[in-house]
Amino acid sequence: MTCPRQYNAAADLIDHNIEEGHGDKVAFIDPDRSLTYEELRTASCKMANVLCDLRIKRETRIAVLMLDTVDFPVVFWGAVRAGVVPVCLNTLLTAPQYAYMLSDSRAEALFVSAELLQIVEPILPDLKFLQHVIVVGGGADDDRSFDGLFAAAAEPFETADTCADETAFWLYSSGSTGDPKGVRHVHSSPRYVAQHYGRGILGIRHDDVCFSAAKLFFAYGFGAGMAVPMSVGATTVLLPDRPIPQLVLEVLHRHQPTIFFGVPTLYAAMLADSDCTPANVSSQLRLCISAGEALPADVGMTWKERMGVDILDGIGSTEMLHVFLSNRPDDVFYGTSGKPFDGYELRLVDENGQEVGTDEIGELLVCGGSAADGYWNQREKSRATFEGVWTRTGDKYVRDGKGYYHYCGRTDDMFKVGGRWVSPFEVEQALVSHPSVIEAAVVAKQDDEGLVKPKAFVVVNNGADRDALFETLKTHVKSSVGAWKYPRWIEIVGALPKTATGKIQRYKLRDGLGKSGL
């Protein structure tokens, strides 16, 4: 199913559902409101007219700094319908970070949730490209109120005749190795993700109810909460708050979703909550998904044993928009990212770009139609990441004899001990398989002789015997993954540093975040 040359993603993902007779179907639900597909079409047309009233021209950019409410898809898809490019911003950053991204993107308008306005207010006078600040959700003067502008806007709008290869929206990379990079995605990419992952792997259906703990500004959340469910007229439940276990459990119980999208750290935290039982979640749950970071095997198996539903672990990236390697509902191998699926080709290469063999470590490269069109104003980094049809992921993997891909770690996180590679993720899996450990992160550290050895940071249960923990975990890791891989230092921390998308920030641990250890 290829896109025609002239193609607008909003017309496809919204209007097509109405043409199929699903206009009365609920598209989005948040704690206060719901929106049908017919209402979403009307609202997105009005949003497109809001942009016209503000004199925002086609192909220019607006910034979207908004919580996950029904207003998010209205603003986002209204911009896409108008041929204006929405730039999605992480809602958990600081004023200097927003100043950088707003300046870098040259956004002419900022649509910001009222709850987030105070964070960006101090930087607004210094943003020379920004012409309009529109506050969504109240608490603004009439000239800055989204509700006021929206109410005054006309309803009819002729959808922009965009090209399938035209930039539709931006997502910003996490910036874990420098300033965030603006990742440019084209109109055809959401449909590609929905076709190959949504239908091919999940078997997404019109009657599905999806709930993604990953937020809409995040590539994983974008696919889980918008591209995949909207492709078949399914319903998405939105949570504007941070997805702490208790809130997530409440949403699962109240809305009874059929598909839940989480991240490994959330699944681990939920399993540590005594309320996480089948009776307290959705009885309709048919699939649980994990991405964003590799899922420890023990977390997946424990979830399956307790909840009766498998977690399909996979890997995606901002550059590829969504998941491109995954376990399948009928083929789950915990501790792996599964196998390639239709629509994507994979390669594992060494430092010289040569393909490695079975059971050898290599960097993962991926080829697929959802690849970004490059980074904004980052030519050198674009050329290093996007090599023709291939995209470098920066992830190290091993492919076994049966075709399963085993995650080893980020290229920058891998290290050698005694001349042999150590995968931080492999050691972390061994640590979290011990009942005393909730979460773990492993980094390289030099000992007194200048030799590199593993150091672990662990979050433990309240009842853990801390005095005996070092020897216990050292022995446990040795017996699980190899004698040379055990951590020479173990530091107990209250929490691990993470990005807003739930990824562990190992570089902060390498920089000496911890202060006390065993």
PyMOL commands that set and color helices and strands:
alter all, ss='L'
color gray80, all
select helices_A, chain A and resi 9-19+37-53+71-82+95-105+114-126+142-144+146-152+189-199+219-230+245-255+264-271+278-280+297-307+379-385+424-432+466-481+483-485+506-510
alter helices_A, ss='H'
color red, helices_A
select strands_A, chain A and resi 26-29+34-36+61-65+85-88+109-113+132-136+167-172+182-186+209-212+235-237+259-262+287-290+311-316+323-326+339-340+344-349+361-368+386-387+390-399+405-410+415-417+420-422+437-446+452-460+489-492
alter strands_A, ss='S'
color yellow, strands_A
deselect
rebuild
show_as cartoon
